[in-house]
Amino acid sequence: MVYDLMMYFELDELDKQIINLIIEDCNRSVRELSKILKKSPTLVSKRLQRLKELGIITKCEAVLDYKTLGYHIYSLIMLKVDGAHIEDVEKILSSEANVRAVYDITGEFDVALIALFKSVDELDRFIKRILKNPYIKGSVTSIIFKAVKDDINIKLFS
């Protein structure tokens, strides 16, 4: 239903400016946004509400620095999974505390994970544990040395 609305809705310049400001800092108040945009708080509030109702802005959340919290091992884990059980395996993996993202992918592998660990030993134990799942047929794990870019949002508007 939201997608049907989007077919008839086009973002104007104000919508784009609001989105860019929310991407920069989602904790900005309507009053702060209205000052930056030089628009009334009522107008900005209505636009923000509409962007939420359309499903364009879905939530505002904290972005943590995991290295500061002791998670020094970022990993990319690629899994080959029995085709009939891909969604079951994805659901199980999604509930794992160290797993940041689960992707259903095409190609040589079926599932990709981004997971964070405090040590290589912790990663090793995790891999050995998930490989006990009879539907996971194989894995390749890479440690991510450095995230050159790791943003939740992409730049939509200039």
N, C-alpha and C positions, 0 to 999 in steps of 0.2 A: 504494500500500500504506500509506503514512504517513497519507493522508487517510482510509482505512478505519479505522485505529486511532483517529483523532481523533473519529470518529462515536461511539465507545464510551468516550471519555476526556473528563473534564471537569476544568478547572483548578480547584484549590482555592485558598484564601487564601494559603497558603505559596508555591505555584507563582507566583501573581500578584506576591507580594512579591519573589521571586527575580528574576522578569522585570523588574520596575521597577528593581531595584538594578543589574541587568546593563545595562539601557538607560542608566542614569546613568553607569556606569563599568564597562565589560566587563573591565577588568583586575583587578577585586577578586578576591582569593583566596578559596577556600572557607572558610578560617579567618576572614577578615574578614567574609564574608557571614554565617557562623554566629554571630559576635559581635553583629552588627547585628540579626539575626533572633532571637537568643536560642534557637538550636536547635543540635543537635550537628553537628559537621562531617560526620559520616558521613551523617546524614539530608540535609543540604544537598547534599552531593556526589552522593548517589543521585538526588535530585530534579533537579539540574542535568544529570546524565547522561541521565535520562529525557527532559527537555525537549529535549536535543540529539538523542536517538534518534528522537523524534517529529517532528523537523524544525522545531520552534518556534524554537529558537535555532540558527541556521545557521553563524554565524561571529562572531568578534570581530576588529575591525580598526581601524587608526588613522584618524582623521578629520582631514584636513589643512586648514589655512587657506591656500587658494590665493592670496589677495591678498598675503599675506606672502611667498609664493614668486614674486611678480611677475606672476601671472595676473590682470590688472585688467579684462579684458573677458570677461564672462559673456554667453553668447548662447543664444537660443532660435531654432532653425532648423527651419522647417516645410517639408516636401518633398512634392511630388506625384510619384508614382512609377508607372511602368507596372505594372499590377496583377499580371501574371504574374511579375514580378521583384522584388516587394517584399522577400521574405525574403533574396534574394541581395544586394540593396542594403543591407539592415539588417546583414547579416553583414559586408560590406565596411566600413560605417561604424562598426560596433562595434570594429573593429581599429584605428581611428584613435586616435593618442595623445592628442589634445586633447579627444576626445569622452568626456564623463562619463556620459551616458545616451542610450539609443536606445529610443524608444517606437513601437510599432505602434498607430496610432490610427484612429478613425473620423472622418467629417466631410469637410470640403473637402480636407484634406491626408491623406496616408497614413502619413507618418513624422515624428516630432518628435525633435529632438536637443537636448541641453544640452551645450554645448561651451565650453571656456575657452581664452583666448588672452592673450598678453602685450601685444599691440597690435592696433589696428584693421587695420593692414597685414597682420598674420598672419591675422586673420579673413578679410579680403578674399581673400588668396591661397587659403585653405582653400575658401571658397565657390566661387571660380572653378575650382578643381581638381575639386571633387566634381560640379560642374555639367557637366563633360566626360563624366561617365558617361551613356551614351545612354538609360538607363532612368529617369533623373531628369528629369522633365518641367518642373519649376518649383520655385521656393523663395521663401520670405519669411523674412527674418532680423530678429530684434529683439535689441537689446542690453539686457541686464538691468541697470538702474541700481543696484538694491539688493535683496538677498534679505531679505525681511521674515521669512520662515520657510523654512528649508532643513534639515530633519532627516531622517535615514535612517529613524527610527522615529516612529510616532504614539503618543500616550498611550492605552494600552489600558485601564488600571485606575486608579481613583482611590485 
